[in-house]
Amino acid sequence: MIEDSSGKNRLNLKQLAIDIVEGKVFGSWMLKDPKDIGMVFLPLIFAASKDFEGVDIVSVYEYYDKALPRGVNGYPCFASANFLSSKQVEEIQPLIDQYQNMKNTFIGGNKDVANDE
């Protein structure tokens, strides 16, 4: 879990933003039904609700390379999870937008680069 966004952890947020844009991360924001979170992030099934009282967690994520061999209902399943607080989500969103814009500018916007000869 990323504790705060100062110093070294700011670099972690930047790397996470890059990895989200590059499609290396599955996050709770990708679920159509929030009730599916427990079947995707299995540790949440075994955690008691009192464990999360007073904790500022708004997003759960994990890297695809840590997915279990089987999924459920088209979603991957994970035996581990990472969490983002509301402050971290506020900080990472502009980083995601900045990296996505930089990537789009580099490849020429929304054009299909592979067919642009």
C-alpha positions as CSV (number, residue, x, y, z in Angstrom):
1,M,0.0,0.0,0.0
2,I,1.2,3.5,-0.8
3,E,1.3,5.3,2.5
4,D,1.6,8.9,1.3
5,S,2.6,10.8,-1.8
6,S,5.7,12.6,-0.6
7,G,9.3,11.8,-1.7
8,K,9.8,8.3,-2.9
9,N,6.1,7.5,-2.8
10,R,5.5,10.3,-5.3
11,L,7.6,8.3,-7.7
12,N,5.4,5.3,-6.9
13,L,2.3,7.2,-7.8
14,K,3.9,8.3,-11.1
15,Q,4.9,4.8,-11.9
16,L,1.4,3.6,-11.0
17,A,-0.1,6.3,-13.3
18,I,2.1,5.1,-16.2
19,D,1.2,1.4,-15.5
20,I,-2.5,2.3,-15.5
21,V,-2.3,4.0,-18.8
22,E,-0.3,1.2,-20.3
23,G,-2.9,-1.4,-19.2
24,K,-0.8,-3.2,-16.6
25,V,-3.2,-2.6,-13.7
26,F,-6.7,-3.8,-12.9
27,G,-8.6,-1.5,-10.6
28,S,-11.9,-1.4,-8.8
29,W,-12.9,1.5,-11.0
30,M,-13.1,-1.0,-13.9
31,L,-15.8,-3.1,-12.3
32,K,-19.3,-2.6,-13.7
33,D,-20.9,-3.7,-10.4
34,P,-19.1,-2.6,-7.2
35,K,-20.5,-5.7,-5.5
36,D,-18.1,-7.8,-7.6
37,I,-15.1,-6.4,-5.8
38,G,-14.8,-9.4,-3.4
39,M,-14.7,-11.9,-6.1
40,V,-11.9,-10.0,-7.9
41,F,-9.8,-9.1,-4.9
42,L,-10.1,-12.2,-2.8
43,P,-8.4,-10.8,0.4
44,L,-11.4,-8.5,0.8
45,I,-13.7,-11.5,1.3
46,F,-11.7,-12.5,4.4
47,A,-11.3,-9.1,5.9
48,A,-13.7,-8.0,8.6
49,S,-15.6,-4.8,7.9
50,K,-14.2,-3.5,11.2
51,D,-10.7,-3.7,9.7
52,F,-11.7,-0.9,7.3
53,E,-13.5,1.4,9.8
54,G,-12.0,4.9,9.7
55,V,-9.7,4.0,6.9
56,D,-9.8,6.2,3.8
57,I,-9.8,3.6,0.9
58,V,-11.5,4.6,-2.3
59,S,-9.8,2.3,-4.8
60,V,-8.4,-1.1,-4.9
61,Y,-5.9,-2.3,-7.5
62,E,-3.4,-4.9,-8.5
63,Y,-1.1,-5.6,-11.4
64,Y,-2.3,-8.1,-14.0
65,D,0.8,-10.1,-13.7
66,K,-0.3,-11.1,-10.2
67,A,-3.6,-12.4,-11.3
68,L,-4.5,-16.0,-10.4
69,P,-4.7,-18.5,-13.2
70,R,-8.5,-18.3,-13.3
71,G,-11.0,-15.5,-13.4
72,V,-14.7,-15.0,-12.7
73,N,-17.3,-13.5,-15.0
74,G,-14.7,-12.1,-17.3
75,Y,-12.7,-10.5,-14.5
76,P,-9.3,-11.5,-13.2
77,C,-8.9,-12.7,-9.6
78,F,-6.2,-11.6,-7.3
79,A,-4.9,-13.1,-4.0
80,S,-3.4,-9.7,-3.2
81,A,-4.6,-6.1,-3.3
82,N,-3.3,-2.5,-3.1
83,F,-5.3,0.5,-1.9
84,L,-5.5,4.2,-2.8
85,S,-6.9,6.8,-0.5
86,S,-9.0,9.7,-1.7
87,K,-5.9,12.0,-1.4
88,Q,-3.9,9.6,-3.6
89,V,-6.7,9.3,-6.2
90,E,-6.8,13.1,-6.4
91,E,-3.0,13.2,-6.9
92,I,-2.8,10.3,-9.4
93,Q,-5.6,11.5,-11.7
94,P,-3.7,14.5,-13.1
95,L,-0.6,12.2,-13.5
96,I,-2.7,9.7,-15.5
97,D,-4.1,12.6,-17.6
98,Q,-0.6,14.1,-18.2
99,Y,0.9,10.8,-19.2
100,Q,-2.0,9.9,-21.5
101,N,-1.8,13.4,-23.2
102,M,2.0,13.0,-23.6
103,K,1.5,9.6,-25.1
104,N,-1.2,10.8,-27.5
105,T,0.9,13.7,-28.6
106,F,3.9,11.5,-29.2
107,I,2.0,9.0,-31.3
108,G,0.1,11.7,-33.1
109,G,-3.2,12.0,-31.3
110,N,-5.9,9.4,-31.8
111,K,-4.7,8.5,-35.3
112,D,-4.0,4.8,-36.0
113,V,-0.2,4.9,-36.2
114,A,0.1,1.4,-37.5
115,N,-1.9,2.3,-40.6
116,D,-0.5,5.8,-41.1
117,E,2.2,5.2,-43.7
